[in-house]
């Protein structure tokens, strides 16, 4: 992929996301919920060229300006009795970037990305510390487990807890990111499994 410099864009994306996880274990269950308040700045738009050197589209970096998460969870016996509960709030600094791809020629861009993005554009977000950030009480855990929204736009390198399998298209004329998905890391009959529900909505404000 050949990438060159382009003009800086200062538009801001803001909104929220929620990750709900039900952790099933032989001794009981553990519902865990993380709510995010998010804000990203469009840092740069750079052209993407195909193998012949023709413009195929643009890649837009989204740099996090705010990742504010609130956690609530509980550990319960199999009979429903509570063992403990906890949670807390955290402002994440230095969180992972997100990215948007805007096609100029979708067919040519598919040769670079490996898939043809929607004409309005595709995006991918990474939610840091989405699972297990807090233990019982308000004790903070250090492990940074990610949940990814969108697929194929880039390949985040980190501790991915749950990954989306779909390419996510911008909607509302390219001004909105919204959707949901569910994911299970084991069959329903497994004694230990994690069931995830992920929801999000962000909107773009003009610079």
C-alpha positions in Angstrom: 0.0 0.0 0.0 1.4 3.4 -1.0 0.3 6.2 1.3 1.0 10.0 1.0 0.3 13.0 3.1 -3.0 14.9 2.9 -4.7 17.8 4.6 -5.5 17.6 8.3 -9.1 17.2 9.3 -10.3 18.4 12.7 -13.8 16.9 12.8 -14.7 15.1 16.1 -16.7 11.9 16.6 -18.4 11.5 20.0 -20.9 9.1 21.5 -21.1 6.0 23.7 -20.7 2.2 23.7 -21.6 -0.6 26.0 -20.2 -4.0 26.5 -22.2 -6.5 28.5 -20.7 -9.9 29.3 -22.2 -12.8 31.1 -19.5 -15.1 32.4 -20.8 -18.6 33.1 -18.8 -20.9 35.4 -19.6 -24.2 37.2 -20.0 -22.5 40.5 -22.2 -19.6 39.3 -22.4 -16.6 37.0 -20.8 -13.2 36.7 -22.6 -10.4 34.8 -20.2 -7.6 33.9 -21.1 -4.3 32.2 -18.8 -1.5 30.9 -20.3 1.8 29.6 -18.0 4.0 27.5 -18.2 7.7 26.7 -16.0 8.3 23.7 -14.6 11.1 21.7 -12.2 10.9 18.7 -10.5 13.5 16.6 -9.9 13.0 12.8 -6.2 13.4 12.9 -5.2 12.9 9.3 -6.6 11.8 5.9 -4.1 10.1 3.7 -4.6 8.7 0.2 -4.5 5.0 -0.5 -3.2 4.0 -4.0 -3.7 0.7 -5.8 -0.9 -1.4 -7.4 -0.9 0.8 -10.5 -0.4 4.0 -8.4 -4.0 5.3 -8.9 -6.0 6.8 -6.1 -8.3 4.2 -4.6 -9.5 5.9 -1.4 -8.5 7.5 1.8 -7.6 6.3 5.3 -8.6 8.5 8.2 -7.0 8.1 11.6 -9.2 8.7 14.7 -7.2 9.6 17.7 -9.0 9.3 21.1 -9.5 12.5 23.0 -11.6 10.9 25.7 -12.2 7.3 26.7 -14.3 7.4 29.9 -15.5 4.0 31.2 -17.8 3.0 34.0 -18.0 -0.6 35.3 -20.7 -2.5 37.2 -20.5 -6.2 37.9 -21.5 -9.0 40.3 -20.4 -12.5 41.2 -23.3 -14.8 42.0 -23.7 -18.4 43.2 -25.5 -20.9 40.9 -28.6 -20.5 43.1 -28.5 -16.7 42.5 -27.1 -15.6 45.8 -24.6 -12.8 45.6 -20.9 -13.5 46.4 -19.6 -9.9 45.8 -20.1 -6.9 43.6 -17.9 -4.1 42.4 -17.0 -1.6 39.8 -15.6 1.8 39.2 -14.9 4.6 36.8 -11.7 5.2 34.8 -10.4 7.7 32.3 -8.1 5.8 29.9 -5.1 7.7 28.5 -3.2 6.6 25.5 -6.0 4.4 24.3 -5.9 2.6 20.9 -6.7 4.6 17.7 -9.7 3.9 15.5 -9.9 4.3 11.7 -12.2 5.1 8.8 -11.7 4.1 5.2 -13.4 6.2 2.5 -13.4 4.7 -1.0 -12.9 6.7 -4.2 -13.0 3.6 -6.4 -14.4 0.7 -4.3 -13.3 -2.0 -6.7 -9.7 -0.8 -6.7 -9.7 -0.4 -2.9 -10.8 -4.0 -2.5 -7.6 -5.1 -4.1 -5.7 -3.2 -1.3 -7.9 -4.1 1.7 -9.0 -7.6 0.7 -12.7 -6.5 0.7 -14.8 -3.9 -0.9 -15.9 -1.3 1.6 -19.3 0.3 1.4 -19.4 3.4 -0.8 -20.1 5.7 2.1 -17.1 4.3 4.0 -16.2 1.7 6.7 -14.9 2.1 10.2 -13.3 0.1 13.0 -13.1 1.0 16.7 -11.3 -0.5 19.7 -12.7 -0.4 23.2 -9.9 -0.7 25.7 -10.3 -2.3 29.2 -13.7 -3.5 28.2 -13.7 -6.7 30.3 -12.2 -7.3 33.7 -11.0 -3.7 34.5 -12.3 -3.9 38.1 -12.6 -6.8 40.6 -14.9 -7.0 43.6 -15.2 -3.8 45.4 -13.4 -1.0 43.6 -10.1 -2.9 43.1 -8.6 -2.0 39.7 -7.0 -4.8 37.6 -4.1 -3.9 35.3 -4.9 -6.2 32.3 -6.2 -4.3 29.2 -8.7 -6.6 27.4 -10.1 -5.1 24.2 -13.4 -5.4 22.4 -13.3 -4.5 18.7 -16.1 -3.0 16.6 -15.9 -3.4 12.9 -13.5 -5.6 10.8 -10.9 -5.4 8.1 -10.1 -1.7 8.1 -7.0 -2.3 10.1 -5.5 -5.0 12.4 -5.2 -3.8 16.0 -2.5 -5.4 18.0 -3.5 -6.0 21.6 -5.3 -8.3 24.0 -8.5 -8.8 22.0 -11.3 -10.3 24.1 -14.0 -10.1 21.5 -13.8 -9.2 17.8 -16.5 -8.2 15.4 -16.8 -10.3 12.2 -18.7 -7.7 10.1 -17.5 -4.7 8.1 -19.3 -1.7 9.6 -20.6 1.0 7.3 -21.0 4.7 8.1 -24.6 5.8 8.0 -26.6 9.0 8.0 -24.6 10.2 5.0 -21.3 9.4 6.6 -22.1 11.2 9.9 -22.9 8.3 12.2 -21.5 5.0 13.5 -24.1 2.8 15.2 -24.8 -0.9 15.6 -24.6 -4.0 17.8 -23.4 -7.6 17.8 -23.4 -10.6 20.0 -20.5 -13.1 20.5 -20.0 -16.3 22.5 -16.6 -17.8 23.0 -17.8 -21.4 23.6 -20.9 -23.5 22.8 -24.0 -23.0 25.0 -23.6 -26.4 26.7 -20.0 -25.6 27.9 -19.5 -25.3 31.6 -17.4 -22.2 31.1 -18.2 -19.6 28.5 -18.5 -15.8 27.9 -21.6 -14.3 26.2 -21.0 -10.8 24.9 -23.4 -8.0 23.8 -21.8 -4.9 22.2 -23.7 -1.7 21.3 -22.5 1.7 20.1 -23.5 5.0 18.6 -21.2 7.9 17.7 -21.9 11.0 15.6 -19.6 13.4 13.7 -19.5 17.1 14.5 -18.2 19.4 11.8 -14.9 21.2 12.5 
